[in-house]
Amino acid sequence: MAGRKVLIVYAHQEPKSFNGSLKRVAVEELSKQGCSVTVSDLYAMQFEPRATRNDIVGCLHNSEEFNYGMEALEAYKRGGLSSDLIEEQKKVQEADLMIFQFPLYWFSMPAIMKGWMDRVLVQGFAHEFPNCYDSGLLKNKLALFSFTTGGSKEMYAKGSINGDIRYLLWPMQHGIMHFCGVKVLAPHICFTPEYVSEEKRKDMLIAWAQRLRTLWKEEPIICSPEWYFK
């Protein structure tokens, strides 16, 4: 879709990794469609995952007791967040779609990506009660979580030792994206790419490219507990 803007937030240390290949496929395929694609390569950027006093430029709202959430809100309102956060927020503001590409770590996203969520999606920018969930401040955007696993598809089935993969998506898709008003597309999951044949990995990349070709026609999932826990 020509004119659409996509932000890929990518978290993997190795460009030659399968996650790196998935990222490259997304950049190539979406660019072919005429989309403008921006990549935040968090490891390459040496993105700081810790939410600290350094995120606030200038004087604190309350110098007696540091409250990160409140200070980030006040700093956002006066344009006093650190330059790296302002740059990432600008990317989010411009994006029609955000793709989060990462390997699953301990049933969640890597710490560097969670740090991106913590620091970039601050109150006032992404949400501000009662403007959350369906009325969140990023309500005109789409998000898609694309990730790899170490465990097989069978290990993430309902009733399996790991439980349904959807259980793990609740805090990421619902607790972060939907909370900020973002509409969420069905996740794209590549199970155990490290342990399958080269031919199977190629098939996974082809399947991802094929999905990307019709991505803009997809309907978001219904963000409700039933989708995750039914």
C-alpha positions as CSV (number, residue, x, y, z in Angstrom):
1,M,0.0,0.0,0.0
2,A,1.9,3.0,-1.3
3,G,2.2,5.8,1.2
4,R,1.8,3.6,4.3
5,K,4.5,4.0,7.0
6,V,5.9,1.0,8.9
7,L,8.1,1.0,11.9
8,I,9.9,-2.3,12.6
9,V,11.3,-2.5,16.2
10,Y,13.9,-5.3,15.9
11,A,15.7,-7.0,18.8
12,H,18.4,-9.5,17.9
13,Q,22.1,-9.3,18.4
14,E,23.1,-11.1,15.2
15,P,22.2,-9.7,11.7
16,K,22.6,-13.2,10.2
17,S,20.1,-14.7,12.6
18,F,16.7,-16.0,11.5
19,N,15.1,-13.0,13.1
20,G,17.4,-10.9,11.0
21,S,16.2,-12.7,7.9
22,L,12.5,-12.1,8.9
23,K,13.3,-8.4,9.4
24,R,15.0,-8.2,6.0
25,V,12.0,-9.9,4.3
26,A,9.6,-7.4,5.9
27,V,11.7,-4.5,4.8
28,E,12.0,-5.8,1.2
29,E,8.4,-6.9,0.8
30,L,6.8,-3.7,2.4
31,S,9.2,-1.5,0.4
32,K,8.0,-3.2,-2.8
33,Q,4.5,-2.3,-1.9
34,G,5.5,1.4,-1.8
35,C,5.5,1.6,2.0
36,S,8.0,3.7,3.8
37,V,9.8,1.4,6.2
38,T,11.9,2.5,9.2
39,V,13.8,0.1,11.4
40,S,14.8,0.6,15.0
41,D,17.5,-2.0,15.4
42,L,17.8,-1.9,19.2
43,Y,21.0,-3.8,19.7
44,A,22.8,-1.9,16.9
45,M,21.5,1.4,18.4
46,Q,22.7,0.3,21.8
47,F,19.3,1.3,23.0
48,E,19.2,2.0,26.7
49,P,16.5,-0.3,28.2
50,R,16.6,1.2,31.7
51,A,14.0,3.9,32.7
52,T,16.1,6.4,34.8
53,R,16.5,10.0,35.7
54,N,18.6,10.4,32.6
55,D,15.4,10.3,30.5
56,I,14.4,13.7,32.0
57,V,16.1,16.7,30.6
58,G,16.3,19.7,33.0
59,C,14.7,20.1,36.4
60,L,12.4,17.6,37.9
61,H,8.8,18.2,38.6
62,N,9.4,16.9,42.2
63,S,13.0,17.0,43.2
64,E,12.2,15.6,46.6
65,E,11.1,12.1,45.5
66,F,11.7,10.7,42.1
67,N,8.6,9.1,40.4
68,Y,9.5,8.0,36.9
69,G,6.0,7.8,35.5
70,M,5.1,11.3,36.7
71,E,8.4,12.8,35.7
72,A,8.2,11.3,32.2
73,L,4.6,12.6,31.8
74,E,5.6,16.2,32.9
75,A,8.8,16.0,30.7
76,Y,6.8,14.8,27.7
77,K,4.3,17.7,28.1
78,R,7.1,20.3,28.1
79,G,9.3,18.6,25.5
80,G,11.8,17.6,28.1
81,L,12.4,13.9,27.4
82,S,15.9,12.7,26.3
83,S,16.6,13.0,22.6
84,D,16.6,9.2,22.0
85,L,13.0,9.0,23.3
86,I,11.8,11.9,21.3
87,E,13.3,10.3,18.2
88,E,11.5,6.9,18.9
89,Q,8.2,8.7,19.7
90,K,8.4,10.5,16.4
91,K,8.8,7.1,14.6
92,V,5.7,5.8,16.4
93,Q,3.7,8.9,15.7
94,E,4.4,8.6,12.0
95,A,3.8,4.8,11.7
96,D,0.6,3.3,10.4
97,L,1.9,-0.1,11.4
98,M,4.5,-1.3,14.0
99,I,6.1,-4.7,13.6
100,F,7.9,-6.1,16.6
101,Q,10.5,-8.7,15.6
102,F,12.2,-10.7,18.3
103,P,13.1,-14.1,19.7
104,L,10.9,-15.2,22.6
105,Y,12.9,-15.0,25.8
106,W,11.5,-16.6,29.0
107,F,7.9,-16.4,27.7
108,S,8.3,-12.7,26.8
109,M,10.2,-10.2,24.7
110,P,13.9,-9.5,25.2
111,A,14.7,-7.0,27.9
112,I,16.0,-4.4,25.4
113,M,12.6,-4.4,23.7
114,K,10.7,-4.3,27.0
115,G,12.9,-1.3,27.8
116,W,11.8,0.3,24.6
117,M,8.2,-0.2,25.6
118,D,8.8,1.2,29.1
119,R,10.7,4.3,28.0
120,V,8.9,5.2,24.7
121,L,5.3,4.6,25.5
122,V,5.0,7.1,28.3
123,Q,1.9,8.5,29.8
124,G,0.7,11.6,27.9
125,F,2.2,10.2,24.6
126,A,0.6,6.7,24.4
127,H,-2.0,6.7,27.1
128,E,-3.5,8.9,29.8
129,F,-6.3,7.6,31.9
130,P,-9.2,7.4,31.0
131,N,-7.7,7.4,27.5
132,C,-6.6,3.8,27.4
133,Y,-7.6,0.6,25.6
134,D,-10.1,1.4,22.9
135,S,-9.6,5.2,23.5
136,G,-5.8,5.0,24.0
137,L,-3.8,7.8,22.4
138,L,-2.4,5.5,19.7
139,K,-5.8,4.2,18.6
140,N,-5.3,4.8,14.8
141,K,-2.3,2.4,14.6
142,L,-1.8,-1.3,13.9
143,A,0.7,-3.6,15.6
144,L,2.0,-7.1,14.8
145,F,4.2,-9.3,16.9
146,S,6.5,-11.5,14.8
147,F,8.7,-13.8,16.8
148,T,10.6,-17.1,17.0
149,T,10.5,-19.7,19.6
150,G,12.9,-22.4,20.9
151,G,10.0,-24.8,21.7
152,S,7.9,-26.6,19.1
153,K,4.3,-25.7,18.2
154,E,3.1,-28.7,20.1
155,M,4.8,-27.4,23.3
156,Y,2.8,-24.2,23.0
157,A,-0.6,-25.8,22.5
158,K,-3.4,-25.6,24.9
159,G,-2.9,-28.3,27.6
160,S,0.8,-28.7,26.8
161,I,3.6,-28.1,29.3
162,N,4.1,-24.5,28.2
163,G,0.4,-23.7,27.8
164,D,-1.3,-22.0,24.8
165,I,1.0,-19.5,23.1
166,R,-1.8,-17.0,23.4
167,Y,-1.4,-16.9,27.1
168,L,2.0,-15.3,26.6
169,L,0.7,-12.7,24.2
170,W,-1.8,-11.3,26.8
171,P,0.7,-9.0,28.5
172,M,2.4,-8.0,25.3
173,Q,-0.5,-7.5,22.9
174,H,-3.3,-6.6,25.4
175,G,-1.4,-5.1,28.3
176,I,0.8,-2.9,26.2
177,M,-0.5,-2.4,22.7
178,H,-4.2,-2.6,23.3
179,F,-3.8,-0.5,26.5
180,C,-2.3,2.3,24.3
181,G,-5.3,1.9,21.8
182,V,-3.3,0.1,19.1
183,K,-5.2,-2.4,17.1
184,V,-3.4,-5.8,17.0
185,L,-3.1,-8.1,14.0
186,A,-2.7,-11.8,14.6
187,P,0.9,-12.7,15.6
188,H,3.3,-14.3,13.2
189,I,5.1,-17.1,15.0
190,C,8.0,-19.2,13.6
191,F,8.4,-22.2,15.8
192,T,11.9,-23.7,16.4
193,P,13.7,-22.3,13.3
194,E,17.0,-23.2,15.0
195,Y,16.1,-26.9,14.9
196,V,14.5,-27.4,11.5
197,S,16.0,-28.0,8.0
198,E,17.3,-25.2,5.8
199,E,14.4,-26.0,3.4
200,K,11.9,-25.5,6.3
201,R,13.4,-22.2,7.2
202,K,13.1,-21.0,3.6
203,D,9.5,-22.1,3.7
204,M,9.0,-20.0,6.8
205,L,10.5,-16.9,5.1
206,I,8.3,-17.4,2.0
207,A,5.2,-17.7,4.2
208,W,6.1,-14.5,5.9
209,A,6.6,-12.7,2.6
210,Q,3.2,-14.0,1.4
211,R,1.4,-12.8,4.5
212,L,3.0,-9.4,4.1
213,R,1.6,-9.1,0.6
214,T,-2.0,-9.1,1.9
215,L,-1.3,-7.7,5.4
216,W,-3.3,-4.5,4.9
217,K,-6.4,-6.5,4.1
218,E,-6.4,-8.3,7.5
219,E,-8.8,-7.5,10.3
220,P,-7.4,-6.9,13.8
221,I,-8.0,-9.6,16.4
222,I,-10.8,-9.0,18.9
223,C,-8.8,-7.9,21.9
224,S,-10.7,-9.6,24.7
225,P,-9.8,-12.2,27.3
226,E,-11.7,-14.7,25.2
227,W,-9.2,-14.5,22.4
228,Y,-6.4,-15.3,24.7
229,F,-7.9,-17.7,27.3
230,K,-10.9,-19.4,25.6
